[in-house]
Amino acid sequence: DRVDYLYTDIYKKLETRIKAMSVGEKLPSERTMVQEYGVSRNVLREALVLLGDRGLIEIRPGKGSYVTDKKNVRLVEHFERVLEEERSGQMQVLEVRELLELAMFEKAALNATPEDVEALEDIYEQMEKNLGEKNGYGSLDLKLHMQIAKSTHNEIFPILVQTLYECSGQRIMLMEDLFPESMKSVHRDHLGIIDAIKRRDVKAVRKIGKRHFDVDRYMLMSMNQMEEKVR
C-alpha cells in the first residue's frame, strides 16, 4: 500500500541523510522535510519515531530532532557484509532473532501496559487489512515486533530487533510470495502472541513464539534448497 511504501522510502532517505551528518547536528524542521520529501506529516513522524527507537536521533519536543549516535547503522552494515559473504548467514540471523525475541516476548508478557496491548491490537488490525500485500504487510510486521520490543520497557530490545530485522526483513517478504499458506500460520501466531501478552501468560507466549520461528526456519530452509537447485 502507498502509505507503507512512502513510510519505508522516507525512512531509508532519512537514514542515509543521518549517515552524512555529525552527532549533535539538528535535522531540518518537520515542515521543511514534509515539503522536501513530499510526504504527509504523519508518515514523516512515523519514520522519525523509528529512527529515534534505534537511537539514531533524539526527538526533543518543541525543539526538533538531533543526530545522536550512528553505531547502530554501522552494526547493520557489518551484519549485511557477513550475510553477503556467508551462505549460512540468514539461518544464523534467524537463530539469533529467535533467542532474542523469545526472551522479548516473555518480558513483554510481564511488563506490557494496557496501552501497549492496545497498540499491538491496533497494528494487528492493520495487518489483517494488508494480508497478502507484500510491502504493506512487511512494514507492519516490523512495526508489530518493534511495539512488542517497546512493551518490554527495556530500551535495548527495540535497537536489537530493528538491527536484526533489517538483515532478514526483505528475505521474509520474499518468503511470503513463495509460501503463502505458511505465512497465514505466521499471521495467526501474531494474534496468539498478542493474546498471551495481554493475559500475561509467559508459558503460552514462549510456546507460540517457538512455533512462529519454527515456521520461519522451515520456509528459509526450503528457500535455500530451491536456490541451490537453481545454481
Secondary structure, DSSP 8 states (H G I E B T S, - for coil): -HHHHHHHHHHHHHHHHHHTS-TT-B---HHHHHHHHT--HHHHHHHHHHHHHTTSEEEETTTEEEE---HHHHHHHHHHHHHHH-TTHHHHHHHHHHHHHHHHHHHHHHH--HHHHHHHHHHHHHHHHHTT-HHHHHHHHHHHHHHHHHHTT-THHHHHHHHHHHHHHHHHHHHHHH-HHHHHHHHHHHHHHHHHHHTT-HHHHHHHHHHHHHHHHHHHHHHHHHHHHH-
